[in-house]
Amino acid sequence: MKVTLLGVGGSAGSPQIGGADGFGDWGQLDPAEPRNRRTRSSIVIETDDGQRLLVDTPPDLRLQLTGAGIGRIDAVLYTHAHADHIAGLDEIRILNRIIGRAMPAYATRFIWDELRQRFDYAFKPFNSGFFSRPVLEEEEIAPGQIVDILGLPVTLIDQDHGFSRSLGLRTRNFAYCTDVVHLDEPALAALTGLDLFVVDCFTRTGKHPSHANLDQVLAWVEQLRPHRTILTHMGPDMDYQALLASLPPGIEPGYDGMVLAL
């Protein structure tokens, strides 16, 4: 099994739109470091037999997949319905054509309701023919479940995302917990014994209302003791080289296109 980090940026990506010259606001990030250029957060999990689960459809999805050399997706799972995680849903249309059928997609009832409001055309009846729009095969899931997706047992973890809830996921000894500010005891219990932990870390200092900061991530790592921790959903004060030089062993910043083997 392997995991590809398609994007590791926050909701605005980096650089953000703006900047004195109009070529982007980098915040505290070094523009000369290519790994500071970040698209919105998403991953692909590839099974032992080569099937691929896409987690979220961010607005940068086309560039992410083509940049990573990933030409086929076999199922999609949504963690929550914020725009930076769903706005690329229309790219499923081309993925439908590649697999030749509706895309199996997994989400909670709340997320499905949100997707129907924003992408109503994707949910109209479809029997057969040319895929001129995305077509989803809806699978309803719920936090706390263990569901079989492409032969993988996926544990769904309820997460506090500040003003809303999100889903974390664990399969085998890998976990992905993006867009989370607090993990309760049941969530932490589901994350013990990890080899690889990819986790939200938006800012180095100061509290954020809906995302973990570095102190919080370090506390989770101290409690959970994963073998390797990769930071994702990083904001404008999370410079790649500065983090690499200061983080303790076993913790490192991710970057777009990073491939992690398990």
Sequence and secondary structure as in RCSB ss.txt:
>XXXX:A:sequence
MKVTLLGVGGSAGSPQIGGADGFGDWGQLDPAEPRNRRTRSSIVIETDDGQRLLVDTPPDLRLQLTGAGIGRIDA
VLYTHAHADHIAGLDEIRILNRIIGRAMPAYATRFIWDELRQRFDYAFKPFNSGFFSRPVLEEEEIAPGQIVDIL
GLPVTLIDQDHGFSRSLGLRTRNFAYCTDVVHLDEPALAALTGLDLFVVDCFTRTGKHPSHANLDQVLAWVEQLR
PHRTILTHMGPDMDYQALLASLPPGIEPGYDGMVLAL
>XXXX:A:secstr
 EEEEEE B TT BSBS  TTSS B TTS TT GGG B B EEEEE TTS EEEE   TTHHHHHHHHT     E
EE S   HHHHTTGGGHHHHHHHHTS EEEEE HHHHHHHHHH GGGGS   SS  SS  EEEEE  TT EEEET
TEEEEEEEEE SSSEEEEEEETTEEEE S SB  HHHHHTTTT SEEEEE  BSSS  SSS BHHHHHHHHHHH 
 SEEEEESB TT  HHHHHHHS TTEEE  TTEEEE 
